[in-house]
Amino acid sequence: MEKEPVEVKIVTKCPPHGRCKMYSSVVWLIISTFRNVKISIIPSDFRGKDDPDGPCVIVNGEDIEPSNTIYVSGEDFINKLNAAGAIPYDGVSPDASVFDDIIEKCLE
């Protein structure tokens, strides 16, 4: 039996720069790693009344908080998605360093 989809909302400012660009860039990695994830990218102007202002990533209603920096790390993404019940595709092992590579490139 398949688990319920994990809802990921990325609230971004437009045009995206810095963290907004980083969060939007991680989308394809999340989609190619986890099979039961539903992603929405929402411009700040259209966020829900209960959503925080962008930039942020919300997983099943909870903001991903950085564990040790001002930026969310690859490990933060993976831990939050795993805790929410995200299921990797068969043969795919979520790799924090791949997430971190994207994050670093966006912040250069």
WOSULMO-V733446 format. One record per residue. N is the residue number from 1. PSI is psi as a letter, one per 20 degrees, with the letter a starting at -180 (NA if undefined). OMEGA is omega in radians with two decimals (* if undefined). Layout:
N_PSI_OMEGA ; N_PSI_OMEGA
This chain:
1_p_-3.11 ; 2_p_3.08 ; 3_q_3.04 ; 4_q_3.11 ; 5_q_3.04 ; 6_p_-3.12 ; 7_p_3.10 ; 8_p_3.06 ; 9_p_3.06 ; 10_o_3.10 ; 11_p_-3.03 ; 12_q_3.02 ; 13_q_-3.12 ; 14_p_-0.10 ; 15_q_-3.09 ; 16_p_3.05 ; 17_r_3.04 ; 18_c_-3.09 ; 19_h_3.12 ; 20_g_3.12 ; 21_g_-3.13 ; 22_g_-3.11 ; 23_g_3.12 ; 24_h_-3.14 ; 25_h_-3.12 ; 26_i_-3.09 ; 27_g_-3.07 ; 28_h_3.09 ; 29_g_3.10 ; 30_g_-3.12 ; 31_h_-3.10 ; 32_i_-3.13 ; 33_g_-3.04 ; 34_p_-3.02 ; 35_i_-3.07 ; 36_l_-3.11 ; 37_p_3.09 ; 38_p_-3.02 ; 39_p_3.02 ; 40_p_3.02 ; 41_p_-3.00 ; 42_p_3.03 ; 43_q_-3.10 ; 44_h_-3.11 ; 45_i_-3.08 ; 46_j_-3.13 ; 47_q_3.09 ; 48_q_-3.09 ; 49_h_3.13 ; 50_i_-3.14 ; 51_q_3.06 ; 52_r_3.08 ; 53_q_-3.14 ; 54_r_0.01 ; 55_p_3.06 ; 56_r_3.05 ; 57_p_-3.10 ; 58_p_3.12 ; 59_o_-3.10 ; 60_l_3.06 ; 61_i_-3.12 ; 62_p_3.10 ; 63_p_2.98 ; 64_p_3.13 ; 65_p_3.07 ; 66_p_-3.10 ; 67_h_-3.07 ; 68_j_-3.14 ; 69_a_3.06 ; 70_i_3.12 ; 71_q_3.07 ; 72_p_-3.13 ; 73_r_3.05 ; 74_h_3.12 ; 75_h_3.09 ; 76_g_3.11 ; 77_g_-3.06 ; 78_g_-3.14 ; 79_g_-3.12 ; 80_g_3.13 ; 81_g_3.09 ; 82_g_-3.14 ; 83_h_3.14 ; 84_i_3.11 ; 85_j_3.09 ; 86_p_-3.08 ; 87_o_3.09 ; 88_q_3.02 ; 89_q_3.09 ; 90_p_3.11 ; 91_j_3.13 ; 92_p_3.09 ; 93_o_3.14 ; 94_p_-3.04 ; 95_o_-3.11 ; 96_h_-3.11 ; 97_h_3.11 ; 98_g_3.05 ; 99_g_-3.12 ; 100_h_3.10 ; 101_g_3.12 ; 102_g_-3.13 ; 103_g_-3.13 ; 104_g_3.14 ; 105_h_-3.13 ; 106_h_-3.08 ; 107_i_3.13 ; 108_NA_*
